[in-house]
Amino acid sequence: MHTVNPQRRRLLGIAAAGAMVIAAGPAAAVAAPAPAPFGPIRQVRAGLLDVGYVELGPAGGPPVILLHGWPYDIHSFEEVAPLLAAQGYRVIVPWLRGHGSTRFLSAQVLRNGQQAAVALDVIALMDALDIRRAILAGFDWGARTADIIAALWPERCKALVSVNGYLINNLERNRLPLAPGAEKGWWYQYYFATERGRDGYAANRRAFNRLIWRDNSPRWNPDGATYDRTAAAFDNPDHVDVVIHNYRWRLGVAPGEAQYDALERRLAAGPPIAVPTITLDGDADGVTPATDGSAQAARFTGRRTHRIVAGAGHNLPQEAPRAFADAVLAVDRY
């Protein structure tokens, strides 16, 4: 008797609903460059920050900005960036506030992790690097940041690649309870809302984030050296404050800053994204299960394609670098 693999049946069902299912293996559109060190690290003053970043590719190439999430860092793009640079792109990969060598310029500034503040960091970085318009691509915090710029400042965003699609936060909606299974997946947000959670994260951030990696990407098994390269970014002196504020702000148990109130009101309204977009889901994402993308379709008023990357978890660009790079190349042709 022929047996149908349940995973294959699920993927075929999603494909029938309109999403494109692609393998996490090599993409024909992208040739692999020779291995090279990911660096050197550059620094530039931008807005409230001295931003640490990596730049690859020709200085005159079309710019692409790759944005990481939590608990990750620029090494999520260690293979993606050279693939794009080899195609002639100027690739910028910054550490977000609270990560790596990115530092606040003033000791008096709140170590704020709210979404509007992080998005404005990227706008300031673009200004500092004299980049008027770029392709923005990211996951987790980075996808949310790219979504915000695409929605509020479309003149700065040529095209968008967003893992898990439309991630712009609405604090009122965040207060609504989810189904128990979904709530369980966000356990760390509730832990961070307590002082015990803050102290626990400060004391055990490397072990804590290794656990999150495992849960977010159950099929991915990176070696210790791979994790250690990223974990060094969590030693940033502002890391704990920024991360804890981010999640407390999302739950409404820590205030944002008044200077961002107008932007947050616009974001709460769910502004549409009109720039060309490819959204990605990994079908092995342990925190955000893959969908056919239809539930978010109304949020994208321009051309948009949804792709499911077979075998990839939450850290999609590091787990499936060629699929991610191919999405950047494809969206630039829209």
LUMNUGU-755059 format. One record per residue (C-alpha): x, y, z. Coordinates in steps of 0.5 Angstrom, whole numbers, padded with zeros to 4 digits, always signed. Example, Ala and Ser with C-alpha at 12.3 -4.5 7.8 and 13.67 -1.06 7.14 Angstrom:
<rs>
+0025-0009+0016+0027-0002+0014
</rs>
This chain:
<rs>
+0000+0000+0000+0003+0007-0002+0004+0011+0004+0003+0019+0004+0008+0023+0008+0004+0027+0013+0009+0033+0012+0009+0032+0004+0001+0032+0004+0001+0039+0009+0006+0042+0004+0002+0040-0002-0004+0043+0001-0001+0050+0003+0002+0050-0005-0005+0049-0007-0007+0055-0003-0003+0059-0007+0004+0059-0003+0010+0057-0007+0014+0052-0003+0022+0052-0005+0027+0047-0002+0032+0050+0003+0038+0047-0002+0042+0051-0007+0038+0056-0011+0040+0056-0019+0040+0064-0019+0045+0065-0014+0052+0062-0015+0056+0061-0009+0062+0065-0008+0069+0063-0005+0069+0063+0003+0071+0069+0006+0071+0072+0013+0065+0076+0015+0068+0083+0016+0072+0087+0018+0067+0091+0023+0066+0098+0021+0063+0103+0026+0059+0109+0024+0055+0115+0028+0048+0114+0026+0042+0118+0030+0043+0115+0038+0048+0110+0036+0055+0108+0034+0053+0103+0029+0057+0097+0028+0056+0093+0021+0059+0089+0016+0059+0092+0009+0061+0087+0003+0060+0088-0005+0062+0094-0009+0061+0101-0006+0057+0103-0012+0052+0097-0013+0045+0097-0011+0044+0097-0003+0041+0091+0001+0040+0092+0008+0040+0085+0012+0037+0086+0019+0037+0080+0024+0033+0079+0030+0033+0076+0037+0037+0072+0040+0041+0073+0033+0046+0077+0030+0049+0079+0024+0052+0072+0023+0045+0070+0021+0047+0073+0014+0054+0070+0014+0053+0066+0008+0047+0071+0005+0051+0077+0004+0057+0074+0000+0052+0071-0005+0049+0078-0006+0055+0081-0006+0058+0077-0012+0052+0079-0016+0054+0086-0015+0050+0089-0009+0053+0093-0004+0051+0089+0002+0050+0092+0009+0049+0088+0015+0048+0092+0022+0048+0090+0029+0041+0092+0032+0041+0097+0038+0044+0092+0044+0048+0088+0040+0055+0087+0038+0059+0093+0037+0053+0098+0037+0053+0103+0042+0049+0108+0045+0052+0115+0044+0049+0118+0051+0049+0114+0058+0042+0118+0059+0038+0115+0053+0033+0110+0055+0035+0103+0053+0029+0103+0049+0027+0096+0045+0020+0099+0042+0019+0098+0035+0019+0105+0032+0026+0107+0036+0029+0101+0032+0026+0103+0025+0029+0110+0026+0036+0107+0028+0036+0104+0021+0033+0110+0017+0039+0114+0021+0044+0109+0019+0042+0110+0012+0043+0117+0012+0049+0116+0015+0052+0112+0010+0048+0116+0004+0044+0111+0002+0037+0114+0000+0033+0107-0002+0035+0100-0001+0032+0093-0001+0031+0091+0006+0031+0084+0008+0030+0081+0015+0027+0076+0020+0024+0077+0027+0026+0084+0030+0029+0085+0023+0023+0083+0019+0019+0088+0023+0024+0093+0023+0024+0092+0015+0016+0092+0015+0016+0099+0019+0020+0102+0014+0017+0099+0008+0010+0102+0011+0012+0109+0013+0017+0111+0009+0016+0107+0002+0021+0112-0001+0027+0109+0003+0025+0102+0001+0026+0099-0006+0023+0092-0004+0022+0088+0002+0024+0081+0004+0020+0079+0010+0021+0072+0014+0014+0071+0017+0011+0077+0013+0007+0083+0017+0010+0083+0024+0008+0090+0026+0006+0091+0033-0001+0093+0035-0001+0094+0043-0008+0093+0044-0008+0087+0040-0002+0084+0044-0007+0085+0050-0012+0080+0047-0011+0072+0049-0008+0067+0045-0010+0060+0044-0006+0056+0050-0002+0053+0045+0000+0059+0042+0001+0063+0049+0006+0057+0051+0010+0059+0045+0011+0066+0048+0013+0064+0055+0019+0068+0055+0016+0074+0054+0012+0073+0061+0018+0071+0064+0022+0077+0062+0016+0081+0065+0018+0079+0072+0024+0082+0075+0026+0074+0076+0026+0074+0069+0031+0080+0068+0036+0077+0073+0035+0070+0070+0037+0073+0063+0042+0077+0065+0046+0072+0069+0044+0066+0064+0044+0070+0057+0048+0065+0053+0045+0059+0056+0038+0062+0055+0039+0064+0048+0042+0057+0046+0035+0054+0049+0031+0059+0044+0035+0057+0038+0033+0050+0039+0026+0051+0040+0026+0056+0034+0029+0051+0030+0028+0044+0032+0031+0041+0025+0037+0046+0025+0043+0043+0029+0049+0048+0029+0056+0047+0032+0058+0050+0038+0063+0055+0034+0057+0057+0030+0053+0059+0036+0059+0062+0040+0060+0067+0034+0053+0070+0035+0053+0069+0043+0059+0074+0043+0054+0080+0041+0050+0079+0047+0056+0081+0051+0054+0088+0049+0053+0092+0055+0046+0095+0053+0043+0088+0051+0039+0086+0057+0036+0093+0058+0034+0093+0050+0031+0086+0050+0027+0086+0057+0024+0093+0055+0022+0090+0048+0018+0085+0051+0016+0089+0057+0013+0094+0052+0010+0089+0047+0006+0086+0053+0004+0094+0055+0008+0093+0062+0013+0098+0060+0012+0105+0057+0015+0107+0051+0018+0114+0050+0013+0120+0048+0017+0122+0042+0015+0116+0039+0008+0116+0040+0006+0119+0034+0009+0114+0030+0006+0108+0034-0001+0111+0033+0001+0110+0025+0003+0103+0026-0003+0101+0031-0007+0102+0025-0004+0097+0021-0001+0101+0015-0001+0097+0008+0006+0095+0005+0006+0097-0002+0013+0096-0004+0014+0090-0008+0015+0084-0003+0017+0077-0002+0015+0074+0005+0018+0067+0007+0016+0062+0012+0020+0056+0014+0016+0050+0015+0020+0048+0021+0019+0054+0025+0018+0052+0032+0015+0059+0034+0011+0061+0028+0008+0056+0024+0008+0056+0016+0002+0059+0013+0000+0060+0006+0000+0067+0007-0007+0069+0005-0009+0071+0012-0004+0077+0011-0006+0078+0004-0009+0085+0005-0003+0088+0008+0000+0088+0002-0002+0092-0003+0003+0092-0008+0006+0086-0012+0007+0080-0007+0009+0073-0007+0009+0068-0001+0014+0063-0001+0015+0057+0004+0022+0054+0005+0022+0047+0006+0026+0045+0012+0028+0052+0015+0026+0054+0022+0026+0061+0025+0033+0063+0023+0031+0062+0016+0037+0066+0013+0042+0062+0017+0039+0056+0016+0037+0057+0008+0042+0062+0006+0041+0061-0002+0033+0061-0001+0034+0067+0003+0039+0070-0002+0034+0068-0008+0028+0072-0005+0032+0078-0005+0035+0077-0012+0027+0076-0014+0024+0081-0011+0029+0086-0014+0026+0084-0021+0019+0085-0019
</rs>
